[in-house]
Amino acid sequence: MSGAALAIEIVVVFFLALFLLHRYGDFKKQQKMVLFGTLLAWYLCFLIVFILPLDVSTTIYKQCKIENEKQSTTPPMTTAFANLTSRNGTVTTKESLEKECYKPWSYIPDGIMPIFWRVVYWTSQCLTWLLLPFMQSYARSGGFSITGKIKTALIENAIYYGTYLLIFGSLLIYVAVHPNWHLNWYQLQTIGITAANTWGLFLLVLLLGYGLVEIPRSYWNASRRGHLLMKTYFKAAKLMTEKADAEENLEDVMEEVRKVSESIKYNHPLRKYIDTILKKCPTEYQEKMGRNMDDYEDFDDKQNAYPSEKSLVKLHKQVIYAVQRHNRTQVQWQILLEQAFHLEDVAKNETSATHQFIKSFVPQEPEGLVSRYLYTPTVEWYWECLLKQWFYRLLAVLLTLFSVVVVWSECTFFSTHPVLSLFAVFIQLAERTYNYLYIEMACFLTIFFLCTCVYSTVFRIRVFNYYYLASHHQTDAYSLQFSGMLFCRLTPPLCLNFLGLIHMDSAISHQEKEQTAYTSIMGSMRVLSFIADGFYIYYPMLIVILCIATYFSLGTRCLNLLGFQQFMGENDMTSDLIDEGKELIRREKRKRQRTEDGENRRREWKERYGNHREDYTRNRNVHSELKETNYSDSASAGSNRQAKYTRTNGKPERDRIELLQDAEPMDFNADTFKDDPLDAESGRHPPGGRYLSMSRSRIFDDV
């Protein structure tokens, strides 16, 4: 098993990162370099999380071997004093004091982990500080060529890179001039790593303080169906506003594109740029612009003022952003509607005496084997209406206990005598019995919980709708790369913080222990003692203040005061938005019900009268065969029989049958129908409904 666990985890983590990227990104439309950079960043960060427990167990085994070697090389004078006599007369020798070291099942041979961590760490740092910022600007650029996009990206990142170079150069000059400091390359490398980890730890504590409280609370609120339904209505009202803004923005941008497209004709030098912009527009707008354009008119430089290439680049950038935002809001609206309909179905089925979960709408996707045989309506009723809320409550309680343990350990991990960090206590107890499986599982669960609190906060961040991670392939390239940058900057300090919690970092615990291969790559923080002994120890204590602020929703209240509407239980604005969202969901539900009713009527019509069409076609074929046979027998008899068949299937009868077979019931037009309560009260009905009632009750009564 030597090295097999490492190879298995490398493969599993790759498919995990690929699955998440497929959920949030779009493999068909987004650029391959953007997807590759994001996948590599996520993959490296997940590797650090999954491989670090193996490094911890291997380090504990090496520490045991080192202690045995020290005892075996004890000098003779020390050996004489090592023989101790206990009170009952037994003698404890040096050999009996030696520990029996058991090799872990996931032991990684020497020399592999340092190389592995060095490649992973420095690749992730190059991604987050150099490549991903450049690729962000490249993907966001509206240039029409690769050279133009690269030029725009270099200009935008010149200030970004120049600021870092200025700070680093100033510090380097200060160190070189200072007479008491003589730094070598290793110390400069450690200072750079320390600076990156300090920045990451500063952001890590902010995100962790929010996630430690919000994640347990979210599961507890999920068990309260009424609260969850009200919050869904609130989200519907806000999302409808965002959806309307996105549609209006798209209309404005498309109008500007139309004007530019009409002004620049087919033989203009800039027409190729217009064609590139039109390819990024939605299909319906492309058709409208294609119908309104007259390509037979030549352009005249003297009469018209044409836009410049720079303005077209800006317009191209606006089109990309407007289309992506419009598509994202449309998909999010459909997902939110499904959630609202499902919660309303759960509320209706709670009082069901049959214990059968009945849905308001038939699922559009066909049922699979699991839904057909295992997840039956009875099982679904027991899960949705009875067991799910208790499961979420139990999970919320467990996560709350885990959060309390994390907060306590963050405030006490610097104390080594006595050991107050609970994570360090658990690891040391398992270390005495060499239970490597327990050590690895405890380390993995702890790191996984910390990463969940941090990464879930990253996935929920919305910076003025400019950076937003949306599932169902609706995340733009800029947001994907920004998340990759954050992951690469947050994961190394998070793992160092975890090693400090379990007292495996000698720079924080000040214990002479065997260091992990990961810590050896990070370098000794004692080069900068004010950071190792001050910032790294006392700054994580601020997590207590952040957790208290999150528990009382201070950030939500501040955003609400600033005009950013947030969901708050007792607030007039929140109540108004809930009522608005409830009306929107009700309106969409009526539209979908009308659509399903129309489809059901069409399906019933085809099932009822579809066989008559087949019988008529079959009779017509038989008639033609008989007619040919009768013509070949005799002309006189054939004429009589032909008349007979002609009378039987005469033209009026045949036309009437074909009319009945081809006719379909008219249905409401969901696009033109308006849900206006004033019209309903005044007795006015849309013409579609009037024609439908007439066709159902009068025309086909004799069928």
Secondary structure, 3 states (H helix, E strand, C coil): CCCHHHHHHHHHHHHHHHHHHHHHCCCCCCCHHHHHHHHHHHHHHHHHHHHHHHHHHHHHHHHHHHHHHHHHCCCHHHHHHHCEECCCCCEECHHHHCCCCCCCCCCCCCCHHHHHHHHHHHHHHHHHHHHHHHHHHHHHCCCCCHHHHHHHHHHHHHHHHHHHHHHHHHHHHHHHHCCCCCCCHHHHHHHHHHHHHHHHHHHHHHHHHHHHHHHHHHHHHHCCHHHHHHHHHHHHHHHHHHHHHHHHHHHHHHHHHHHHHHHCCCCCCCHHHHHHHHHHCCHHHHHHHHHHCCCCCCCCCCCCCCCCHHHHHHHHHHHHHHHHHHHHHHHHHHHHHHHHHHHHHHHHHCCCCCCCCCCCCCCCCCCCHHHHHHCCHHHHHHHHHHHHHHHHHHHHHHHHHHHHHHHHHHHHCCCECCECCHHHHHHHHHHHHCCHHHHHHHHHHHHHHHHHHHHHHHHHCEECCCEECCCCCCCCHHHHHHHHHHHHHHHHHHHHHHHHHCCCCHHHHCCCCCCCHHHHHHCCHHHCHHHHHHHHHHHHHHHHHHHHHHHCCHHHHHHHHCCCCCCCCCCHHHHHHHHHHHHHHHHHHHHHHHHHHHHHHHHHHHHHHHHHHHHHHHHHHHHHHHHHHHHHHCHHHHHHHHHHHHHHCCHHHHHHHHHHHHCCCCCCCCCCCCCCHHHHHHCCCCHHHHHHHHHHHHHCCCC
